Amino acid sequence: MFGGYGIYSDSSFFGLIHGEQLYFRTDAQTQKRYVEHGTTFFIAPGSKKPLKKYFEVPLHVIEDKKELIEWALEAIGTVPND
């Protein structure tokens, strides 16, 4: 689909890895945090349409286990309960 790996919690797709970058799902509220850290949304190679709900996780978050878990749980909470 996007040339990377999908990350799930049960059946909820909340993140992806493409190349060496981790992206988490966002919503209108959580997206602000990512933008404040200077990260941007995911664009699949060869695609002109970005996945604007998936934003790059800042490196300092990836390097801090506690903070990474917090951001991951927040991303899981953005997935609709269909």
mmCIF file of the N, C-alpha and C atoms, coordinates in Angstrom:
data_MODEL
# 
_entry.id   MODEL 
# 
loop_
_atom_site.group_PDB 
_atom_site.id 
_atom_site.type_symbol 
_atom_site.label_atom_id 
_atom_site.label_alt_id 
_atom_site.label_comp_id 
_atom_site.label_asym_id 
_atom_site.label_entity_id 
_atom_site.label_seq_id 
_atom_site.pdbx_PDB_ins_code 
_atom_site.Cartn_x 
_atom_site.Cartn_y 
_atom_site.Cartn_z 
_atom_site.occupancy 
_atom_site.B_iso_or_equiv 
_atom_site.pdbx_formal_charge 
_atom_site.auth_seq_id 
_atom_site.auth_comp_id 
_atom_site.auth_asym_id 
_atom_site.auth_atom_id 
_atom_site.pdbx_PDB_model_num 
ATOM 1   N N  . MET A 1 1  ? 0.821   -1.194 0.000  1.00 0.00 ? 1  MET A N  1 
ATOM 2   C CA . MET A 1 1  ? 0.000   0.000  0.000  1.00 0.00 ? 1  MET A CA 1 
ATOM 3   C C  . MET A 1 1  ? 0.866   1.258  0.000  1.00 0.00 ? 1  MET A C  1 
ATOM 4   N N  . PHE A 1 2  ? 1.854   1.338  0.907  1.00 0.00 ? 2  PHE A N  1 
ATOM 5   C CA . PHE A 1 2  ? 2.665   2.546  0.999  1.00 0.00 ? 2  PHE A CA 1 
ATOM 6   C C  . PHE A 1 2  ? 4.154   2.224  1.043  1.00 0.00 ? 2  PHE A C  1 
ATOM 7   N N  . GLY A 1 3  ? 4.518   0.954  0.865  1.00 0.00 ? 3  GLY A N  1 
ATOM 8   C CA . GLY A 1 3  ? 5.916   0.566  0.846  1.00 0.00 ? 3  GLY A CA 1 
ATOM 9   C C  . GLY A 1 3  ? 6.589   0.563  2.195  1.00 0.00 ? 3  GLY A C  1 
ATOM 10  N N  . GLY A 1 4  ? 5.825   0.352  3.256  1.00 0.00 ? 4  GLY A N  1 
ATOM 11  C CA . GLY A 1 4  ? 6.389   0.344  4.599  1.00 0.00 ? 4  GLY A CA 1 
ATOM 12  C C  . GLY A 1 4  ? 5.702   -0.692 5.462  1.00 0.00 ? 4  GLY A C  1 
ATOM 13  N N  . TYR A 1 5  ? 5.686   -0.453 6.748  1.00 0.00 ? 5  TYR A N  1 
ATOM 14  C CA . TYR A 1 5  ? 5.093   -1.374 7.718  1.00 0.00 ? 5  TYR A CA 1 
ATOM 15  C C  . TYR A 1 5  ? 3.978   -0.674 8.483  1.00 0.00 ? 5  TYR A C  1 
ATOM 16  N N  . GLY A 1 6  ? 2.859   -1.366 8.652  1.00 0.00 ? 6  GLY A N  1 
ATOM 17  C CA . GLY A 1 6  ? 1.766   -0.833 9.443  1.00 0.00 ? 6  GLY A CA 1 
ATOM 18  C C  . GLY A 1 6  ? 1.899   -1.245 10.888 1.00 0.00 ? 6  GLY A C  1 
ATOM 19  N N  . ILE A 1 7  ? 1.483   -0.384 11.794 1.00 0.00 ? 7  ILE A N  1 
ATOM 20  C CA . ILE A 1 7  ? 1.521   -0.664 13.230 1.00 0.00 ? 7  ILE A CA 1 
ATOM 21  C C  . ILE A 1 7  ? 0.090   -0.687 13.742 1.00 0.00 ? 7  ILE A C  1 
ATOM 22  N N  . TYR A 1 8  ? -0.264  -1.775 14.396 1.00 0.00 ? 8  TYR A N  1 
ATOM 23  C CA . TYR A 1 8  ? -1.628  -1.986 14.876 1.00 0.00 ? 8  TYR A CA 1 
ATOM 24  C C  . TYR A 1 8  ? -1.659  -2.191 16.382 1.00 0.00 ? 8  TYR A C  1 
ATOM 25  N N  . SER A 1 9  ? -2.784  -1.838 16.970 1.00 0.00 ? 9  SER A N  1 
ATOM 26  C CA . SER A 1 9  ? -3.149  -2.230 18.325 1.00 0.00 ? 9  SER A CA 1 
ATOM 27  C C  . SER A 1 9  ? -4.478  -2.930 18.160 1.00 0.00 ? 9  SER A C  1 
ATOM 28  N N  . ASP A 1 10 ? -4.492  -4.231 18.372 1.00 0.00 ? 10 ASP A N  1 
ATOM 29  C CA . ASP A 1 10 ? -5.650  -5.054 18.019 1.00 0.00 ? 10 ASP A CA 1 
ATOM 30  C C  . ASP A 1 10 ? -5.939  -4.826 16.540 1.00 0.00 ? 10 ASP A C  1 
ATOM 31  N N  . SER A 1 11 ? -7.098  -4.323 16.192 1.00 0.00 ? 11 SER A N  1 
ATOM 32  C CA . SER A 1 11 ? -7.408  -4.092 14.772 1.00 0.00 ? 11 SER A CA 1 
ATOM 33  C C  . SER A 1 11 ? -7.297  -2.620 14.391 1.00 0.00 ? 11 SER A C  1 
ATOM 34  N N  . SER A 1 12 ? -6.755  -1.795 15.280 1.00 0.00 ? 12 SER A N  1 
ATOM 35  C CA . SER A 1 12 ? -6.636  -0.358 15.028 1.00 0.00 ? 12 SER A CA 1 
ATOM 36  C C  . SER A 1 12 ? -5.279  -0.015 14.415 1.00 0.00 ? 12 SER A C  1 
ATOM 37  N N  . PHE A 1 13 ? -5.284  0.471  13.189 1.00 0.00 ? 13 PHE A N  1 
ATOM 38  C CA . PHE A 1 13 ? -4.075  0.901  12.487 1.00 0.00 ? 13 PHE A CA 1 
ATOM 39  C C  . PHE A 1 13 ? -3.748  2.315  12.951 1.00 0.00 ? 13 PHE A C  1 
ATOM 40  N N  . PHE A 1 14 ? -2.671  2.466  13.743 1.00 0.00 ? 14 PHE A N  1 
ATOM 41  C CA . PHE A 1 14 ? -2.374  3.773  14.329 1.00 0.00 ? 14 PHE A CA 1 
ATOM 42  C C  . PHE A 1 14 ? -1.014  4.341  13.957 1.00 0.00 ? 14 PHE A C  1 
ATOM 43  N N  . GLY A 1 15 ? -0.216  3.572  13.244 1.00 0.00 ? 15 GLY A N  1 
ATOM 44  C CA . GLY A 1 15 ? 1.108   4.075  12.905 1.00 0.00 ? 15 GLY A CA 1 
ATOM 45  C C  . GLY A 1 15 ? 1.690   3.354  11.712 1.00 0.00 ? 15 GLY A C  1 
ATOM 46  N N  . LEU A 1 16 ? 2.783   3.904  11.216 1.00 0.00 ? 16 LEU A N  1 
ATOM 47  C CA . LEU A 1 16 ? 3.476   3.253  10.111 1.00 0.00 ? 16 LEU A CA 1 
ATOM 48  C C  . LEU A 1 16 ? 4.951   3.588  10.166 1.00 0.00 ? 16 LEU A C  1 
ATOM 49  N N  . ILE A 1 17 ? 5.728   2.701  9.584  1.00 0.00 ? 17 ILE A N  1 
ATOM 50  C CA . ILE A 1 17 ? 7.165   2.912  9.450  1.00 0.00 ? 17 ILE A CA 1 
ATOM 51  C C  . ILE A 1 17 ? 7.466   2.884  7.963  1.00 0.00 ? 17 ILE A C  1 
ATOM 52  N N  . HIS A 1 18 ? 8.132   3.910  7.509  1.00 0.00 ? 18 HIS A N  1 
ATOM 53  C CA . HIS A 1 18 ? 8.550   3.960  6.113  1.00 0.00 ? 18 HIS A CA 1 
ATOM 54  C C  . HIS A 1 18 ? 9.995   4.422  6.093  1.00 0.00 ? 18 HIS A C  1 
ATOM 55  N N  . GLY A 1 19 ? 10.851  3.624  5.476  1.00 0.00 ? 19 GLY A N  1 
ATOM 56  C CA . GLY A 1 19 ? 12.277  3.947  5.502  1.00 0.00 ? 19 GLY A CA 1 
ATOM 57  C C  . GLY A 1 19 ? 12.755  3.884  6.939  1.00 0.00 ? 19 GLY A C  1 
ATOM 58  N N  . GLU A 1 20 ? 13.316  4.942  7.395  1.00 0.00 ? 20 GLU A N  1 
ATOM 59  C CA . GLU A 1 20 ? 13.792  5.011  8.779  1.00 0.00 ? 20 GLU A CA 1 
ATOM 60  C C  . GLU A 1 20 ? 12.929  5.926  9.626  1.00 0.00 ? 20 GLU A C  1 
ATOM 61  N N  . GLN A 1 21 ? 11.715  6.193  9.164  1.00 0.00 ? 21 GLN A N  1 
ATOM 62  C CA . GLN A 1 21 ? 10.863  7.145  9.868  1.00 0.00 ? 21 GLN A CA 1 
ATOM 63  C C  . GLN A 1 21 ? 9.601   6.495  10.416 1.00 0.00 ? 21 GLN A C  1 
ATOM 64  N N  . LEU A 1 22 ? 9.229   6.908  11.621 1.00 0.00 ? 22 LEU A N  1 
ATOM 65  C CA . LEU A 1 22 ? 8.018   6.455  12.298 1.00 0.00 ? 22 LEU A CA 1 
ATOM 66  C C  . LEU A 1 22 ? 6.974   7.554  12.217 1.00 0.00 ? 22 LEU A C  1 
ATOM 67  N N  . TYR A 1 23 ? 5.738   7.154  11.879 1.00 0.00 ? 23 TYR A N  1 
ATOM 68  C CA . TYR A 1 23 ? 4.613   8.085  11.805 1.00 0.00 ? 23 TYR A CA 1 
ATOM 69  C C  . TYR A 1 23 ? 3.477   7.563  12.672 1.00 0.00 ? 23 TYR A C  1 
ATOM 70  N N  . PHE A 1 24 ? 2.792   8.454  13.374 1.00 0.00 ? 24 PHE A N  1 
ATOM 71  C CA . PHE A 1 24 ? 1.611   8.095  14.162 1.00 0.00 ? 24 PHE A CA 1 
ATOM 72  C C  . PHE A 1 24 ? 0.392   8.822  13.615 1.00 0.00 ? 24 PHE A C  1 
ATOM 73  N N  . ARG A 1 25 ? -0.758  8.188  13.797 1.00 0.00 ? 25 ARG A N  1 
ATOM 74  C CA . ARG A 1 25 ? -2.029  8.780  13.399 1.00 0.00 ? 25 ARG A CA 1 
ATOM 75  C C  . ARG A 1 25 ? -2.333  9.964  14.321 1.00 0.00 ? 25 ARG A C  1 
ATOM 76  N N  . THR A 1 26 ? -2.904  11.003 13.747 1.00 0.00 ? 26 THR A N  1 
ATOM 77  C CA . THR A 1 26 ? -3.270  12.199 14.506 1.00 0.00 ? 26 THR A CA 1 
ATOM 78  C C  . THR A 1 26 ? -4.720  12.560 14.223 1.00 0.00 ? 26 THR A C  1 
ATOM 79  N N  . ASP A 1 27 ? -5.224  13.484 14.999 1.00 0.00 ? 27 ASP A N  1 
ATOM 80  C CA . ASP A 1 27 ? -6.524  14.094 14.727 1.00 0.00 ? 27 ASP A CA 1 
ATOM 81  C C  . ASP A 1 27 ? -6.317  15.610 14.852 1.00 0.00 ? 27 ASP A C  1 
ATOM 82  N N  . ALA A 1 28 ? -7.388  16.369 14.767 1.00 0.00 ? 28 ALA A N  1 
ATOM 83  C CA . ALA A 1 28 ? -7.264  17.834 14.789 1.00 0.00 ? 28 ALA A CA 1 
ATOM 84  C C  . ALA A 1 28 ? -6.561  18.338 16.041 1.00 0.00 ? 28 ALA A C  1 
ATOM 85  N N  . GLN A 1 29 ? -6.789  17.685 17.175 1.00 0.00 ? 29 GLN A N  1 
ATOM 86  C CA . GLN A 1 29 ? -6.165  18.134 18.423 1.00 0.00 ? 29 GLN A CA 1 
ATOM 87  C C  . GLN A 1 29 ? -4.714  17.675 18.542 1.00 0.00 ? 29 GLN A C  1 
ATOM 88  N N  . THR A 1 30 ? -4.438  16.413 18.288 1.00 0.00 ? 30 THR A N  1 
ATOM 89  C CA . THR A 1 30 ? -3.085  15.885 18.487 1.00 0.00 ? 30 THR A CA 1 
ATOM 90  C C  . THR A 1 30 ? -2.107  16.348 17.426 1.00 0.00 ? 30 THR A C  1 
ATOM 91  N N  . GLN A 1 31 ? -2.603  16.686 16.246 1.00 0.00 ? 31 GLN A N  1 
ATOM 92  C CA . GLN A 1 31 ? -1.747  17.119 15.152 1.00 0.00 ? 31 GLN A CA 1 
ATOM 93  C C  . GLN A 1 31 ? -0.937  18.368 15.524 1.00 0.00 ? 31 GLN A C  1 
ATOM 94  N N  . LYS A 1 32 ? -1.505  19.218 16.344 1.00 0.00 ? 32 LYS A N  1 
ATOM 95  C CA . LYS A 1 32 ? -0.830  20.462 16.747 1.00 0.00 ? 32 LYS A CA 1 
ATOM 96  C C  . LYS A 1 32 ? 0.512   20.177 17.413 1.00 0.00 ? 32 LYS A C  1 
ATOM 97  N N  . ARG A 1 33 ? 0.566   19.132 18.217 1.00 0.00 ? 33 ARG A N  1 
ATOM 98  C CA . ARG A 1 33 ? 1.793   18.763 18.924 1.00 0.00 ? 33 ARG A CA 1 
ATOM 99  C C  . ARG A 1 33 ? 2.909   18.429 17.926 1.00 0.00 ? 33 ARG A C  1 
ATOM 100 N N  . TYR A 1 34 ? 2.562   17.709 16.879 1.00 0.00 ? 34 TYR A N  1 
ATOM 101 C CA . TYR A 1 34 ? 3.544   17.320 15.864 1.00 0.00 ? 34 TYR A CA 1 
ATOM 102 C C  . TYR A 1 34 ? 4.049   18.539 15.091 1.00 0.00 ? 34 TYR A C  1 
ATOM 103 N N  . VAL A 1 35 ? 3.129   19.409 14.720 1.00 0.00 ? 35 VAL A N  1 
ATOM 104 C CA . VAL A 1 35 ? 3.486   20.620 13.983 1.00 0.00 ? 35 VAL A CA 1 
ATOM 105 C C  . VAL A 1 35 ? 4.402   21.508 14.836 1.00 0.00 ? 35 VAL A C  1 
ATOM 106 N N  . GLU A 1 36 ? 4.117   21.608 16.130 1.00 0.00 ? 36 GLU A N  1 
ATOM 107 C CA . GLU A 1 36 ? 4.949   22.401 17.038 1.00 0.00 ? 36 GLU A CA 1 
ATOM 108 C C  . GLU A 1 36 ? 6.376   21.866 17.114 1.00 0.00 ? 36 GLU A C  1 
ATOM 109 N N  . HIS A 1 37 ? 6.533   20.565 16.901 1.00 0.00 ? 37 HIS A N  1 
ATOM 110 C CA . HIS A 1 37 ? 7.866   19.950 16.918 1.00 0.00 ? 37 HIS A CA 1 
ATOM 111 C C  . HIS A 1 37 ? 8.514   19.948 15.531 1.00 0.00 ? 37 HIS A C  1 
ATOM 112 N N  . GLY A 1 38 ? 7.864   20.600 14.560 1.00 0.00 ? 38 GLY A N  1 
ATOM 113 C CA . GLY A 1 38 ? 8.454   20.762 13.235 1.00 0.00 ? 38 GLY A CA 1 
ATOM 114 C C  . GLY A 1 38 ? 8.361   19.548 12.331 1.00 0.00 ? 38 GLY A C  1 
ATOM 115 N N  . THR A 1 39 ? 7.494   18.594 12.660 1.00 0.00 ? 39 THR A N  1 
ATOM 116 C CA . THR A 1 39 ? 7.364   17.426 11.801 1.00 0.00 ? 39 THR A CA 1 
ATOM 117 C C  . THR A 1 39 ? 6.223   17.620 10.807 1.00 0.00 ? 39 THR A C  1 
ATOM 118 N N  . THR A 1 40 ? 6.160   16.741 9.844  1.00 0.00 ? 40 THR A N  1 
ATOM 119 C CA . THR A 1 40 ? 5.166   16.868 8.784  1.00 0.00 ? 40 THR A CA 1 
ATOM 120 C C  . THR A 1 40 ? 4.471   15.535 8.525  1.00 0.00 ? 40 THR A C  1 
ATOM 121 N N  . PHE A 1 41 ? 3.482   15.557 7.668  1.00 0.00 ? 41 PHE A N  1 
ATOM 122 C CA . PHE A 1 41 ? 2.684   14.376 7.379  1.00 0.00 ? 41 PHE A CA 1 
ATOM 123 C C  . PHE A 1 41 ? 3.379   13.456 6.381  1.00 0.00 ? 41 PHE A C  1 
ATOM 124 N N  . PHE A 1 42 ? 2.852   12.244 6.287  1.00 0.00 ? 42 PHE A N  1 
ATOM 125 C CA . PHE A 1 42 ? 3.412   11.202 5.431  1.00 0.00 ? 42 PHE A CA 1 
ATOM 126 C C  . PHE A 1 42 ? 2.907   11.334 3.997  1.00 0.00 ? 42 PHE A C  1 
ATOM 127 N N  . ILE A 1 43 ? 3.829   11.199 3.054  1.00 0.00 ? 43 ILE A N  1 
ATOM 128 C CA . ILE A 1 43 ? 3.477   11.114 1.638  1.00 0.00 ? 43 ILE A CA 1 
ATOM 129 C C  . ILE A 1 43 ? 4.135   9.849  1.103  1.00 0.00 ? 43 ILE A C  1 
ATOM 130 N N  . ALA A 1 44 ? 3.319   8.923  0.615  1.00 0.00 ? 44 ALA A N  1 
ATOM 131 C CA . ALA A 1 44 ? 3.847   7.675  0.066  1.00 0.00 ? 44 ALA A CA 1 
ATOM 132 C C  . ALA A 1 44 ? 4.638   7.967  -1.204 1.00 0.00 ? 44 ALA A C  1 
ATOM 133 N N  . PRO A 1 45 ? 5.731   7.239  -1.421 1.00 0.00 ? 45 PRO A N  1 
ATOM 134 C CA . PRO A 1 45 ? 6.516   7.450  -2.638 1.00 0.00 ? 45 PRO A CA 1 
ATOM 135 C C  . PRO A 1 45 ? 5.648   7.273  -3.889 1.00 0.00 ? 45 PRO A C  1 
ATOM 136 N N  . GLY A 1 46 ? 5.786   8.195  -4.813 1.00 0.00 ? 46 GLY A N  1 
ATOM 137 C CA . GLY A 1 46 ? 5.035   8.132  -6.052 1.00 0.00 ? 46 GLY A CA 1 
ATOM 138 C C  . GLY A 1 46 ? 3.609   8.636  -5.950 1.00 0.00 ? 46 GLY A C  1 
ATOM 139 N N  . SER A 1 47 ? 3.199   9.032  -4.759 1.00 0.00 ? 47 SER A N  1 
ATOM 140 C CA . SER A 1 47 ? 1.837   9.515  -4.554 1.00 0.00 ? 47 SER A CA 1 
ATOM 141 C C  . SER A 1 47 ? 1.830   11.035 -4.505 1.00 0.00 ? 47 SER A C  1 
ATOM 142 N N  . LYS A 1 48 ? 0.787   11.608 -5.023 1.00 0.00 ? 48 LYS A N  1 
ATOM 143 C CA . LYS A 1 48 ? 0.626   13.056 -4.944 1.00 0.00 ? 48 LYS A CA 1 
ATOM 144 C C  . LYS A 1 48 ? -0.299  13.435 -3.797 1.00 0.00 ? 48 LYS A C  1 
ATOM 145 N N  . LYS A 1 49 ? -0.943  12.415 -3.219 1.00 0.00 ? 49 LYS A N  1 
ATOM 146 C CA . LYS A 1 49 ? -1.900  12.666 -2.150 1.00 0.00 ? 49 LYS A CA 1 
ATOM 147 C C  . LYS A 1 49 ? -1.288  12.268 -0.799 1.00 0.00 ? 49 LYS A C  1 
ATOM 148 N N  . PRO A 1 50 ? -1.027  13.231 0.064  1.00 0.00 ? 50 PRO A N  1 
ATOM 149 C CA . PRO A 1 50 ? -0.448  12.907 1.380  1.00 0.00 ? 50 PRO A CA 1 
ATOM 150 C C  . PRO A 1 50 ? -1.463  12.261 2.312  1.00 0.00 ? 50 PRO A C  1 
ATOM 151 N N  . LEU A 1 51 ? -0.960  11.473 3.248  1.00 0.00 ? 51 LEU A N  1 
ATOM 152 C CA . LEU A 1 51 ? -1.799  10.933 4.320  1.00 0.00 ? 51 LEU A CA 1 
ATOM 153 C C  . LEU A 1 51 ? -1.685  11.909 5.483  1.00 0.00 ? 51 LEU A C  1 
ATOM 154 N N  . LYS A 1 52 ? -2.503  12.940 5.469  1.00 0.00 ? 52 LYS A N  1 
ATOM 155 C CA . LYS A 1 52 ? -2.377  14.036 6.421  1.00 0.00 ? 52 LYS A CA 1 
ATOM 156 C C  . LYS A 1 52 ? -2.762  13.675 7.844  1.00 0.00 ? 52 LYS A C  1 
ATOM 157 N N  . LYS A 1 53 ? -3.255  12.470 8.065  1.00 0.00 ? 53 LYS A N  1 
ATOM 158 C CA . LYS A 1 53 ? -3.550  12.042 9.437  1.00 0.00 ? 53 LYS A CA 1 
ATOM 159 C C  . LYS A 1 53 ? -2.330  11.400 10.093 1.00 0.00 ? 53 LYS A C  1 
ATOM 160 N N  . TYR A 1 54 ? -1.300  11.086 9.305  1.00 0.00 ? 54 TYR A N  1 
ATOM 161 C CA . TYR A 1 54 ? -0.105  10.421 9.829  1.00 0.00 ? 54 TYR A CA 1 
ATOM 162 C C  . TYR A 1 54 ? 1.070   11.378 9.801  1.00 0.00 ? 54 TYR A C  1 
ATOM 163 N N  . PHE A 1 55 ? 1.572   11.695 11.016 1.00 0.00 ? 55 PHE A N  1 
ATOM 164 C CA . PHE A 1 55 ? 2.667   12.645 11.147 1.00 0.00 ? 55 PHE A CA 1 
ATOM 165 C C  . PHE A 1 55 ? 3.917   11.966 11.696 1.00 0.00 ? 55 PHE A C  1 
ATOM 166 N N  . GLU A 1 56 ? 5.055   12.475 11.264 1.00 0.00 ? 56 GLU A N  1 
ATOM 167 C CA . GLU A 1 56 ? 6.360   11.997 11.678 1.00 0.00 ? 56 GLU A CA 1 
ATOM 168 C C  . GLU A 1 56 ? 6.538   12.193 13.192 1.00 0.00 ? 56 GLU A C  1 
ATOM 169 N N  . VAL A 1 57 ? 6.988   11.136 13.872 1.00 0.00 ? 57 VAL A N  1 
ATOM 170 C CA . VAL A 1 57 ? 7.241   11.213 15.312 1.00 0.00 ? 57 VAL A CA 1 
ATOM 171 C C  . VAL A 1 57 ? 8.637   11.813 15.506 1.00 0.00 ? 57 VAL A C  1 
ATOM 172 N N  . PRO A 1 58 ? 8.756   12.866 16.321 1.00 0.00 ? 58 PRO A N  1 
ATOM 173 C CA . PRO A 1 58 ? 10.065  13.488 16.548 1.00 0.00 ? 58 PRO A CA 1 
ATOM 174 C C  . PRO A 1 58 ? 11.070  12.514 17.154 1.00 0.00 ? 58 PRO A C  1 
ATOM 175 N N  . LEU A 1 59 ? 12.326  12.660 16.776 1.00 0.00 ? 59 LEU A N  1 
ATOM 176 C CA . LEU A 1 59 ? 13.387  11.767 17.235 1.00 0.00 ? 59 LEU A CA 1 
ATOM 177 C C  . LEU A 1 59 ? 13.493  11.727 18.756 1.00 0.00 ? 59 LEU A C  1 
ATOM 178 N N  . HIS A 1 60 ? 13.364  12.871 19.423 1.00 0.00 ? 60 HIS A N  1 
ATOM 179 C CA . HIS A 1 60 ? 13.504  12.870 20.880 1.00 0.00 ? 60 HIS A CA 1 
ATOM 180 C C  . HIS A 1 60 ? 12.407  12.026 21.540 1.00 0.00 ? 60 HIS A C  1 
ATOM 181 N N  . VAL A 1 61 ? 11.246  11.907 20.892 1.00 0.00 ? 61 VAL A N  1 
ATOM 182 C CA . VAL A 1 61 ? 10.165  11.071 21.419 1.00 0.00 ? 61 VAL A CA 1 
ATOM 183 C C  . VAL A 1 61 ? 10.530  9.600  21.236 1.00 0.00 ? 61 VAL A C  1 
ATOM 184 N N  . ILE A 1 62 ? 11.054  9.250  20.085 1.00 0.00 ? 62 ILE A N  1 
ATOM 185 C CA . ILE A 1 62 ? 11.456  7.870  19.806 1.00 0.00 ? 62 ILE A CA 1 
ATOM 186 C C  . ILE A 1 62 ? 12.519  7.412  20.798 1.00 0.00 ? 62 ILE A C  1 
ATOM 187 N N  . GLU A 1 63 ? 13.407  8.315  21.177 1.00 0.00 ? 63 GLU A N  1 
ATOM 188 C CA . GLU A 1 63 ? 14.513  7.974  22.070 1.00 0.00 ? 63 GLU A CA 1 
ATOM 189 C C  . GLU A 1 63 ? 14.111  7.920  23.546 1.00 0.00 ? 63 GLU A C  1 
ATOM 190 N N  . ASP A 1 64 ? 12.903  8.344  23.890 1.00 0.00 ? 64 ASP A N  1 
ATOM 191 C CA . ASP A 1 64 ? 12.428  8.343  25.273 1.00 0.00 ? 64 ASP A CA 1 
ATOM 192 C C  . ASP A 1 64 ? 11.268  7.349  25.392 1.00 0.00 ? 64 ASP A C  1 
ATOM 193 N N  . LYS A 1 65 ? 11.555  6.187  25.954 1.00 0.00 ? 65 LYS A N  1 
ATOM 194 C CA . LYS A 1 65 ? 10.582  5.088  26.006 1.00 0.00 ? 65 LYS A CA 1 
ATOM 195 C C  . LYS A 1 65 ? 9.243   5.519  26.612 1.00 0.00 ? 65 LYS A C  1 
ATOM 196 N N  . LYS A 1 66 ? 9.294   6.224  27.723 1.00 0.00 ? 66 LYS A N  1 
ATOM 197 C CA . LYS A 1 66 ? 8.067   6.652  28.396 1.00 0.00 ? 66 LYS A CA 1 
ATOM 198 C C  . LYS A 1 66 ? 7.250   7.597  27.512 1.00 0.00 ? 66 LYS A C  1 
ATOM 199 N N  . GLU A 1 67 ? 7.932   8.559  26.908 1.00 0.00 ? 67 GLU A N  1 
ATOM 200 C CA . GLU A 1 67 ? 7.233   9.514  26.048 1.00 0.00 ? 67 GLU A CA 1 
ATOM 201 C C  . GLU A 1 67 ? 6.708   8.842  24.776 1.00 0.00 ? 67 GLU A C  1 
ATOM 202 N N  . LEU A 1 68 ? 7.473   7.901  24.230 1.00 0.00 ? 68 LEU A N  1 
ATOM 203 C CA . LEU A 1 68 ? 7.031   7.174  23.042 1.00 0.00 ? 68 LEU A CA 1 
ATOM 204 C C  . LEU A 1 68 ? 5.740   6.407  23.313 1.00 0.00 ? 68 LEU A C  1 
ATOM 205 N N  . ILE A 1 69 ? 5.664   5.769  24.469 1.00 0.00 ? 69 ILE A N  1 
ATOM 206 C CA . ILE A 1 69 ? 4.444   5.048  24.847 1.00 0.00 ? 69 ILE A CA 1 
ATOM 207 C C  . ILE A 1 69 ? 3.274   6.021  24.965 1.00 0.00 ? 69 ILE A C  1 
ATOM 208 N N  . GLU A 1 70 ? 3.513   7.167  25.574 1.00 0.00 ? 70 GLU A N  1 
ATOM 209 C CA . GLU A 1 70 ? 2.461   8.189  25.716 1.00 0.00 ? 70 GLU A CA 1 
ATOM 210 C C  . GLU A 1 70 ? 1.936   8.624  24.348 1.00 0.00 ? 70 GLU A C  1 
ATOM 211 N N  . TRP A 1 71 ? 2.839   8.904  23.422 1.00 0.00 ? 71 TRP A N  1 
ATOM 212 C CA . TRP A 1 71 ? 2.433   9.355  22.082 1.00 0.00 ? 71 TRP A CA 1 
ATOM 213 C C  . TRP A 1 71 ? 1.727   8.226  21.332 1.00 0.00 ? 71 TRP A C  1 
ATOM 214 N N  . ALA A 1 72 ? 2.187   6.994  21.498 1.00 0.00 ? 72 ALA A N  1 
ATOM 215 C CA . ALA A 1 72 ? 1.548   5.855  20.830 1.00 0.00 ? 72 ALA A CA 1 
ATOM 216 C C  . ALA A 1 72 ? 0.124   5.658  21.345 1.00 0.00 ? 72 ALA A C  1 
ATOM 217 N N  . LEU A 1 73 ? -0.063  5.726  22.651 1.00 0.00 ? 73 LEU A N  1 
ATOM 218 C CA . LEU A 1 73 ? -1.410  5.585  23.214 1.00 0.00 ? 73 LEU A CA 1 
ATOM 219 C C  . LEU A 1 73 ? -2.324  6.707  22.732 1.00 0.00 ? 73 LEU A C  1 
ATOM 220 N N  . GLU A 1 74 ? -1.781  7.886  22.623 1.00 0.00 ? 74 GLU A N  1 
ATOM 221 C CA . GLU A 1 74 ? -2.554  9.014  22.098 1.00 0.00 ? 74 GLU A CA 1 
ATOM 222 C C  . GLU A 1 74 ? -2.952  8.748  20.642 1.00 0.00 ? 74 GLU A C  1 
ATOM 223 N N  . ALA A 1 75 ? -2.041  8.198  19.851 1.00 0.00 ? 75 ALA A N  1 
ATOM 224 C CA . ALA A 1 75 ? -2.329  7.884  18.444 1.00 0.00 ? 75 ALA A CA 1 
ATOM 225 C C  . ALA A 1 75 ? -3.413  6.811  18.343 1.00 0.00 ? 75 ALA A C  1 
ATOM 226 N N  . ILE A 1 76 ? -3.346  5.815  19.199 1.00 0.00 ? 76 ILE A N  1 
ATOM 227 C CA . ILE A 1 76 ? -4.375  4.761  19.210 1.00 0.00 ? 76 ILE A CA 1 
ATOM 228 C C  . ILE A 1 76 ? -5.742  5.374  19.498 1.00 0.00 ? 76 ILE A C  1 
ATOM 229 N N  . GLY A 1 77 ? -5.760  6.365  20.370 1.00 0.00 ? 77 GLY A N  1 
ATOM 230 C CA . GLY A 1 77 ? -7.024  7.036  20.723 1.00 0.00 ? 77 GLY A CA 1 
ATOM 231 C C  . GLY A 1 77 ? -7.622  7.856  19.600 1.00 0.00 ? 77 GLY A C  1 
ATOM 232 N N  . THR A 1 78 ? -6.868  8.117  18.530 1.00 0.00 ? 78 THR A N  1 
ATOM 233 C CA . THR A 1 78 ? -7.394  8.888  17.401 1.00 0.00 ? 78 THR A CA 1 
ATOM 234 C C  . THR A 1 78 ? -8.092  8.002  16.364 1.00 0.00 ? 78 THR A C  1 
ATOM 235 N N  . VAL A 1 79 ? -7.981  6.685  16.519 1.00 0.00 ? 79 VAL A N  1 
ATOM 236 C CA . VAL A 1 79 ? -8.568  5.763  15.540 1.00 0.00 ? 79 VAL A CA 1 
ATOM 237 C C  . VAL A 1 79 ? -10.061 5.624  15.843 1.00 0.00 ? 79 VAL A C  1 
ATOM 238 N N  . PRO A 1 80 ? -10.914 5.844  14.846 1.00 0.00 ? 80 PRO A N  1 
ATOM 239 C CA . PRO A 1 80 ? -12.358 5.715  15.065 1.00 0.00 ? 80 PRO A CA 1 
ATOM 240 C C  . PRO A 1 80 ? -12.759 4.300  15.488 1.00 0.00 ? 80 PRO A C  1 
ATOM 241 N N  . ASN A 1 81 ? -13.747 4.193  16.326 1.00 0.00 ? 81 ASN A N  1 
ATOM 242 C CA . ASN A 1 81 ? -14.251 2.900  16.782 1.00 0.00 ? 81 ASN A CA 1 
ATOM 243 C C  . ASN A 1 81 ? -15.400 2.462  15.885 1.00 0.00 ? 81 ASN A C  1 
ATOM 244 N N  . ASP A 1 82 ? -15.060 1.911  14.736 1.00 0.00 ? 82 ASP A N  1 
ATOM 245 C CA . ASP A 1 82 ? -16.099 1.467  13.787 1.00 0.00 ? 82 ASP A CA 1 
ATOM 246 C C  . ASP A 1 82 ? -16.574 0.065  14.106 1.00 0.00 ? 82 ASP A C  1 
# 
